[in-house]
Amino acid sequence: MRSLTEHDIRNSFVNCSKGEAKRLAVPRDLDQRPWDDLDFLGWRDPGAPDRSYLVTEREGRPVGVSLRFPSSRRGLLHRSMCSLCLTTHPGGGVSLMTARRAGAAGREGNSVGVYMCTDLACSLYLRGKKALESGSRFEESLTLEEQIARATGNLSAFIDKLYV
């Protein structure tokens, strides 16, 4: 993924208002992110424990999604698998992330969900750049490139649901 500026990020959101995008907490360490190893930029909002954000590239432009997830242990699975990178985590390592749909459907309260690594570090787990505290990744016969393609395809399918 190419590096993004704060301006790129704020202008990329498809499921929140411009005012919400203007107020959200953008990471301050953008210049230190491992962009070559990221399929998407994901971060949690330190001021809002139930909010996360991700920005990926689609058709050459950044697309941002505002996400919500349970801020307590209630609603988290004992051991679960991320549906993007297929990494398993115990406890709260995977959360059901929900995103308000884009447009009128979102304004009416409709949302879609996906089980994701709570820390949004899927790209780094796939590449072995971030160690799991506990949990595991399955030994796969797919190449790393094929695993990355599957994860980005899964993310793309989730984002497509925002527009339905």
Helices and strands as residue ranges (DSSP letters): H 6-10, H 18-23, G 30-32, G 35-37, E 40-44, E 51-58, E 61-68, E 79-81, E 87-90, G 91-93, E 94-100, H 103-107, E 111-117, H 122-126, E 136-137, H 144-161
